[in-house]
Amino acid sequence: MRNPERIDEILDMIGIIWKKDPDIRFQQLIYTLQSEYSYNHNNVGKIESTTPDGFTQIGYDLFNTEDDQFINYLRERIRQGAQVGNT
């Protein structure tokens, strides 16, 4: 069983990051964190598709990313003091 204390830790860290840029919407925050995590981890979970009109869509599937890995990323991000979208 995973340690349930990780939930509060993750939520607290997301709050710290979000408060540095409170005008960003929640879904923008989550998308940006996933994007940055993927970029910094060899594009893990990155999904690209092209629409019939040629528009490229990019998404992230971090379903299999373990919480402790994401926690380490959030800790480092906070330590560096980066704002949303500025890795």
N, CA, C and O atoms as a GROMACS GRO file, in nm:
protein
  348
    1MET      N    1   0.084  -0.118   0.000
    1MET     CA    2   0.000   0.000   0.000
    1MET      C    3   0.088   0.125   0.000
    1MET      O    4   0.188   0.132   0.071
    2ARG      N    5   0.049   0.220  -0.080
    2ARG     CA    6   0.124   0.346  -0.088
    2ARG      C    7   0.096   0.430   0.036
    2ARG      O    8  -0.012   0.424   0.095
    3ASN      N    9   0.194   0.507   0.074
    3ASN     CA   10   0.182   0.594   0.192
    3ASN      C   11   0.080   0.704   0.164
    3ASN      O   12   0.100   0.784   0.074
    4PRO      N   13  -0.029   0.708   0.240
    4PRO     CA   14  -0.130   0.811   0.216
    4PRO      C   15  -0.082   0.953   0.246
    4PRO      O   16  -0.145   1.049   0.202
    5GLU      N   17   0.027   0.967   0.319
    5GLU     CA   18   0.080   1.101   0.348
    5GLU      C   19   0.131   1.172   0.222
    5GLU      O   20   0.146   1.294   0.221
    6ARG      N   21   0.157   1.095   0.118
    6ARG     CA   22   0.204   1.153  -0.007
    6ARG      C   23   0.100   1.247  -0.067
    6ARG      O   24   0.134   1.341  -0.138
    7ILE      N   25  -0.026   1.222  -0.038
    7ILE     CA   26  -0.135   1.302  -0.096
    7ILE      C   27  -0.123   1.446  -0.050
    7ILE      O   28  -0.123   1.538  -0.132
    8ASP      N   29  -0.112   1.467   0.081
    8ASP     CA   30  -0.099   1.603   0.132
    8ASP      C   31   0.030   1.668   0.084
    8ASP      O   32   0.032   1.788   0.055
    9GLU      N   33   0.137   1.590   0.076
    9GLU     CA   34   0.264   1.645   0.030
    9GLU      C   35   0.253   1.695  -0.114
    9GLU      O   36   0.299   1.805  -0.146
   10ILE      N   37   0.192   1.615  -0.200
   10ILE     CA   38   0.176   1.656  -0.340
   10ILE      C   39   0.087   1.779  -0.349
   10ILE      O   40   0.121   1.875  -0.418
   11LEU      N   41  -0.026   1.777  -0.279
   11LEU     CA   42  -0.117   1.891  -0.284
   11LEU      C   43  -0.053   2.018  -0.230
   11LEU      O   44  -0.073   2.126  -0.285
   12ASP      N   45   0.025   2.006  -0.123
   12ASP     CA   46   0.094   2.123  -0.067
   12ASP      C   47   0.193   2.180  -0.168
   12ASP      O   48   0.200   2.302  -0.186
   13MET      N   49   0.268   2.094  -0.234
   13MET     CA   50   0.367   2.142  -0.330
   13MET      C   51   0.300   2.205  -0.452
   13MET      O   52   0.348   2.306  -0.504
   14ILE      N   53   0.191   2.146  -0.498
   14ILE     CA   54   0.119   2.207  -0.609
   14ILE      C   55   0.067   2.344  -0.568
   14ILE      O   56   0.069   2.437  -0.648
   15GLY      N   57   0.021   2.357  -0.444
   15GLY     CA   58  -0.025   2.487  -0.394
   15GLY      C   59   0.086   2.590  -0.393
   15GLY      O   60   0.065   2.705  -0.430
   16ILE      N   61   0.205   2.550  -0.350
   16ILE     CA   62   0.320   2.641  -0.347
   16ILE      C   63   0.351   2.690  -0.488
   16ILE      O   64   0.373   2.810  -0.510
   17ILE      N   65   0.353   2.599  -0.583
   17ILE     CA   66   0.384   2.635  -0.722
   17ILE      C   67   0.274   2.725  -0.779
   17ILE      O   68   0.304   2.825  -0.845
   18TRP      N   69   0.150   2.690  -0.754
   18TRP     CA   70   0.037   2.765  -0.810
   18TRP      C   71   0.032   2.907  -0.756
   18TRP      O   72   0.000   3.000  -0.829
   19LYS      N   73   0.063   2.923  -0.628
   19LYS     CA   74   0.057   3.056  -0.566
   19LYS      C   75   0.161   3.152  -0.622
   19LYS      O   76   0.149   3.273  -0.605
   20LYS      N   77   0.262   3.100  -0.689
   20LYS     CA   78   0.360   3.186  -0.755
   20LYS      C   79   0.302   3.248  -0.882
   20LYS      O   80   0.354   3.349  -0.931
   21ASP      N   81   0.196   3.190  -0.935
   21ASP     CA   82   0.130   3.240  -1.055
   21ASP      C   83  -0.020   3.214  -1.042
   21ASP      O   84  -0.074   3.130  -1.115
   22PRO      N   85  -0.089   3.284  -0.951
   22PRO     CA   86  -0.229   3.253  -0.921
   22PRO      C   87  -0.326   3.284  -1.034
   22PRO      O   88  -0.442   3.243  -1.028
   23ASP      N   89  -0.283   3.356  -1.138
   23ASP     CA   90  -0.374   3.385  -1.249
   23ASP      C   91  -0.391   3.267  -1.344
   23ASP      O   92  -0.483   3.266  -1.426
   24ILE      N   93  -0.303   3.169  -1.333
   24ILE     CA   94  -0.314   3.053  -1.421
   24ILE      C   95  -0.430   2.965  -1.372
   24ILE      O   96  -0.452   2.950  -1.252
   25ARG      N   97  -0.502   2.908  -1.467
   25ARG     CA   98  -0.612   2.818  -1.431
   25ARG      C   99  -0.556   2.682  -1.388
   25ARG      O  100  -0.445   2.644  -1.428
   26PHE      N  101  -0.634   2.609  -1.307
   26PHE     CA  102  -0.588   2.481  -1.253
   26PHE      C  103  -0.546   2.383  -1.363
   26PHE      O  104  -0.440   2.322  -1.354
   27GLN      N  105  -0.629   2.368  -1.466
   27GLN     CA  106  -0.597   2.274  -1.572
   27GLN      C  107  -0.472   2.315  -1.649
   27GLN      O  108  -0.396   2.230  -1.696
   28GLN      N  109  -0.450   2.446  -1.662
   28GLN     CA  110  -0.325   2.494  -1.724
   28GLN      C  111  -0.206   2.453  -1.639
   28GLN      O  112  -0.104   2.409  -1.690
   29LEU      N  113  -0.221   2.468  -1.508
   29LEU     CA  114  -0.115   2.431  -1.415
   29LEU      C  115  -0.080   2.283  -1.429
   29LEU      O  116   0.036   2.248  -1.445
   30ILE      N  117  -0.181   2.199  -1.424
   30ILE     CA  118  -0.158   2.054  -1.431
   30ILE      C  119  -0.096   2.016  -1.566
   30ILE      O  120  -0.002   1.936  -1.571
   31TYR      N  121  -0.148   2.072  -1.675
   31TYR     CA  122  -0.093   2.043  -1.808
   31TYR      C  123   0.054   2.086  -1.814
   31TYR      O  124   0.138   2.013  -1.866
   32THR      N  125   0.084   2.203  -1.762
   32THR     CA  126   0.221   2.254  -1.767
   32THR      C  127   0.314   2.169  -1.683
   32THR      O  128   0.426   2.140  -1.725
   33LEU      N  129   0.270   2.128  -1.564
   33LEU     CA  130   0.353   2.041  -1.480
   33LEU      C  131   0.379   1.908  -1.550
   33LEU      O  132   0.491   1.856  -1.547
   34GLN      N  133   0.277   1.851  -1.614
   34GLN     CA  134   0.296   1.726  -1.687
   34GLN      C  135   0.392   1.745  -1.804
   34GLN      O  136   0.480   1.662  -1.828
   35SER      N  137   0.375   1.854  -1.875
   35SER     CA  138   0.462   1.884  -1.990
   35SER      C  139   0.607   1.897  -1.946
   35SER      O  140   0.697   1.839  -2.007
   36GLU      N  141   0.629   1.973  -1.839
   36GLU     CA  142   0.766   1.993  -1.791
   36GLU      C  143   0.827   1.864  -1.738
   36GLU      O  144   0.944   1.836  -1.761
   37TYR      N  145   0.746   1.786  -1.666
   37TYR     CA  146   0.796   1.658  -1.616
   37TYR      C  147   0.837   1.570  -1.733
   37TYR      O  148   0.946   1.511  -1.733
   38SER      N  149   0.751   1.560  -1.833
   38SER     CA  150   0.780   1.479  -1.951
   38SER      C  151   0.909   1.525  -2.019
   38SER      O  152   0.996   1.445  -2.050
   39TYR      N  153   0.919   1.655  -2.042
   39TYR     CA  154   1.036   1.711  -2.109
   39TYR      C  155   1.164   1.678  -2.033
   39TYR      O  156   1.266   1.644  -2.094
   40ASN      N  157   1.160   1.688  -1.901
   40ASN     CA  158   1.278   1.663  -1.818
   40ASN      C  159   1.306   1.515  -1.795
   40ASN      O  160   1.407   1.480  -1.733
   41HIS      N  161   1.218   1.428  -1.845
   41HIS     CA  162   1.236   1.284  -1.828
   41HIS      C  163   1.223   1.212  -1.963
   41HIS      O  164   1.150   1.115  -1.978
   42ASN      N  165   1.297   1.264  -2.060
   42ASN     CA  166   1.308   1.199  -2.191
   42ASN      C  167   1.172   1.183  -2.260
   42ASN      O  168   1.147   1.082  -2.327
   43ASN      N  169   1.085   1.282  -2.242
   43ASN     CA  170   0.953   1.285  -2.306
   43ASN      C  171   0.862   1.169  -2.267
   43ASN      O  172   0.779   1.125  -2.347
   44VAL      N  173   0.879   1.119  -2.145
   44VAL     CA  174   0.793   1.011  -2.097
   44VAL      C  175   0.646   1.057  -2.105
   44VAL      O  176   0.612   1.167  -2.063
   45GLY      N  177   0.562   0.970  -2.158
   45GLY     CA  178   0.419   0.996  -2.164
   45GLY      C  179   0.372   1.095  -2.269
   45GLY      O  180   0.252   1.120  -2.279
   46LYS      N  181   0.463   1.152  -2.346
   46LYS     CA  182   0.425   1.252  -2.446
   46LYS      C  183   0.352   1.184  -2.561
   46LYS      O  184   0.397   1.082  -2.614
   47ILE      N  185   0.238   1.242  -2.598
   47ILE     CA  186   0.157   1.188  -2.707
   47ILE      C  187   0.134   1.299  -2.808
   47ILE      O  188   0.089   1.408  -2.774
   48GLU      N  189   0.167   1.271  -2.933
   48GLU     CA  190   0.143   1.367  -3.040
   48GLU      C  191   0.053   1.304  -3.145
   48GLU      O  192   0.067   1.187  -3.179
   49SER      N  193  -0.038   1.384  -3.194
   49SER     CA  194  -0.122   1.340  -3.306
   49SER      C  195  -0.146   1.459  -3.397
   49SER      O  196  -0.133   1.574  -3.356
   50THR      N  197  -0.180   1.429  -3.519
   50THR     CA  198  -0.206   1.534  -3.617
   50THR      C  199  -0.350   1.523  -3.663
   50THR      O  200  -0.398   1.416  -3.699
   51THR      N  201  -0.419   1.636  -3.660
   51THR     CA  202  -0.558   1.640  -3.705
   51THR      C  203  -0.561   1.639  -3.857
   51THR      O  204  -0.459   1.666  -3.921
   52PRO      N  205  -0.675   1.609  -3.916
   52PRO     CA  206  -0.685   1.607  -4.063
   52PRO      C  207  -0.644   1.739  -4.129
   52PRO      O  208  -0.598   1.740  -4.244
   53ASP      N  209  -0.659   1.850  -4.056
   53ASP     CA  210  -0.620   1.979  -4.116
   53ASP      C  211  -0.473   2.013  -4.090
   53ASP      O  212  -0.428   2.124  -4.120
   54GLY      N  213  -0.397   1.917  -4.033
   54GLY     CA  214  -0.254   1.936  -4.015
   54GLY      C  215  -0.212   1.995  -3.881
   54GLY      O  216  -0.093   2.017  -3.858
   55PHE      N  217  -0.307   2.021  -3.793
   55PHE     CA  218  -0.277   2.077  -3.662
   55PHE      C  219  -0.221   1.968  -3.571
   55PHE      O  220  -0.281   1.862  -3.557
   56THR      N  221  -0.107   1.994  -3.508
   56THR     CA  222  -0.046   1.897  -3.418
   56THR      C  223  -0.099   1.918  -3.277
   56THR      O  224  -0.096   2.029  -3.224
   57GLN      N  225  -0.148   1.811  -3.218
   57GLN     CA  226  -0.196   1.814  -3.080
   57GLN      C  227  -0.096   1.738  -2.993
   57GLN      O  228  -0.046   1.632  -3.031
   58ILE      N  229  -0.068   1.795  -2.875
   58ILE     CA  230   0.026   1.731  -2.783
   58ILE      C  231  -0.044   1.714  -2.649
   58ILE      O  232  -0.107   1.806  -2.597
   59GLY      N  233  -0.031   1.596  -2.593
   59GLY     CA  234  -0.085   1.566  -2.461
   59GLY      C  235   0.016   1.482  -2.384
   59GLY      O  236   0.121   1.445  -2.437
   60TYR      N  237  -0.018   1.452  -2.260
   60TYR     CA  238   0.074   1.376  -2.174
   60TYR      C  239  -0.004   1.272  -2.097
   60TYR      O  240  -0.108   1.302  -2.037
   61ASP      N  241   0.045   1.149  -2.098
   61ASP     CA  242  -0.015   1.038  -2.025
   61ASP      C  243   0.087   0.990  -1.922
   61ASP      O  244   0.175   0.909  -1.953
   62LEU      N  245   0.075   1.042  -1.803
   62LEU     CA  246   0.168   1.004  -1.696
   62LEU      C  247   0.106   0.903  -1.601
   62LEU      O  248   0.145   0.894  -1.484
   63PHE      N  249   0.010   0.827  -1.652
   63PHE     CA  250  -0.064   0.730  -1.572
   63PHE      C  251   0.029   0.636  -1.495
   63PHE      O  252   0.002   0.603  -1.379
   64ASN      N  253   0.138   0.592  -1.556
   64ASN     CA  254   0.227   0.495  -1.493
   64ASN      C  255   0.343   0.559  -1.416
   64ASN      O  256   0.429   0.488  -1.365
   65THR      N  257   0.345   0.691  -1.408
   65THR     CA  258   0.450   0.758  -1.330
   65THR      C  259   0.421   0.740  -1.182
   65THR      O  260   0.312   0.773  -1.135
   66GLU      N  261   0.518   0.688  -1.110
   66GLU     CA  262   0.500   0.669  -0.966
   66GLU      C  263   0.500   0.803  -0.894
   66GLU      O  264   0.570   0.896  -0.933
   67ASP      N  265   0.420   0.812  -0.790
   67ASP     CA  266   0.408   0.937  -0.715
   67ASP      C  267   0.541   0.985  -0.659
   67ASP      O  268   0.568   1.105  -0.658
   68ASP      N  269   0.626   0.893  -0.612
   68ASP     CA  270   0.753   0.936  -0.555
   68ASP      C  271   0.841   1.004  -0.659
   68ASP      O  272   0.918   1.094  -0.626
   69GLN      N  273   0.831   0.961  -0.785
   69GLN     CA  274   0.907   1.026  -0.892
   69GLN      C  275   0.855   1.167  -0.916
   69GLN      O  276   0.934   1.261  -0.933
   70PHE      N  277   0.723   1.183  -0.916
   70PHE     CA  278   0.665   1.315  -0.938
   70PHE      C  279   0.691   1.405  -0.818
   70PHE      O  280   0.711   1.525  -0.834
   71ILE      N  281   0.690   1.349  -0.698
   71ILE     CA  282   0.721   1.425  -0.576
   71ILE      C  283   0.863   1.480  -0.585
   71ILE      O  284   0.886   1.597  -0.554
   72ASN      N  285   0.957   1.398  -0.627
   72ASN     CA  286   1.096   1.444  -0.641
   72ASN      C  287   1.105   1.559  -0.741
   72ASN      O  288   1.177   1.656  -0.718
   73TYR      N  289   1.031   1.547  -0.852
   73TYR     CA  290   1.028   1.654  -0.951
   73TYR      C  291   0.972   1.782  -0.890
   73TYR      O  292   1.029   1.889  -0.908
   74LEU      N  293   0.860   1.773  -0.818
   74LEU     CA  294   0.800   1.891  -0.757
   74LEU      C  295   0.893   1.954  -0.654
   74LEU      O  296   0.904   2.077  -0.647
   75ARG      N  297   0.958   1.872  -0.574
   75ARG     CA  298   1.053   1.924  -0.474
   75ARG      C  299   1.165   2.004  -0.541
   75ARG      O  300   1.199   2.114  -0.498
   76GLU      N  301   1.220   1.947  -0.646
   76GLU     CA  302   1.330   2.014  -0.717
   76GLU      C  303   1.281   2.143  -0.781
   76GLU      O  304   1.350   2.245  -0.779
   77ARG      N  305   1.164   2.139  -0.837
   77ARG     CA  306   1.106   2.257  -0.901
   77ARG      C  307   1.087   2.370  -0.800
   77ARG      O  308   1.117   2.486  -0.829
   78ILE      N  309   1.038   2.336  -0.682
   78ILE     CA  310   1.019   2.435  -0.575
   78ILE      C  311   1.155   2.487  -0.528
   78ILE      O  312   1.173   2.606  -0.506
   79ARG      N  313   1.250   2.395  -0.513
   79ARG     CA  314   1.384   2.435  -0.470
   79ARG      C  315   1.446   2.536  -0.565
   79ARG      O  316   1.514   2.629  -0.523
   80GLN      N  317   1.421   2.518  -0.695
   80GLN     CA  318   1.474   2.608  -0.796
   80GLN      C  319   1.396   2.739  -0.802
   80GLN      O  320   1.444   2.838  -0.858
   81GLY      N  321   1.276   2.740  -0.745
   81GLY     CA  322   1.195   2.862  -0.743
   81GLY      C  323   1.132   2.897  -0.876
   81GLY      O  324   1.093   3.012  -0.897
   82ALA      N  325   1.120   2.800  -0.966
   82ALA     CA  326   1.065   2.828  -1.099
   82ALA      C  327   0.916   2.856  -1.093
   82ALA      O  328   0.843   2.793  -1.016
   83GLN      N  329   0.872   2.951  -1.174
   83GLN     CA  330   0.728   2.975  -1.190
   83GLN      C  331   0.674   2.879  -1.294
   83GLN      O  332   0.750   2.811  -1.363
   84VAL      N  333   0.542   2.874  -1.305
   84VAL     CA  334   0.476   2.785  -1.400
   84VAL      C  335   0.524   2.820  -1.541
   84VAL      O  336   0.524   2.936  -1.583
   85GLY      N  337   0.565   2.716  -1.613
   85GLY     CA  338   0.608   2.735  -1.752
   85GLY      C  339   0.753   2.782  -1.766
   85GLY      O  340   0.798   2.808  -1.878
   86ASN      N  341   0.825   2.793  -1.656
   86ASN     CA  342   0.965   2.838  -1.660
   86ASN      C  343   1.053   2.734  -1.592
   86ASN      O  344   1.089   2.748  -1.475
   87THR      N  345   1.088   2.631  -1.664
   87THR     CA  346   1.173   2.527  -1.605
   87THR      C  347   1.317   2.570  -1.610
   87THR      O  348   1.405   2.496  -1.565
   0.00000   0.00000   0.00000
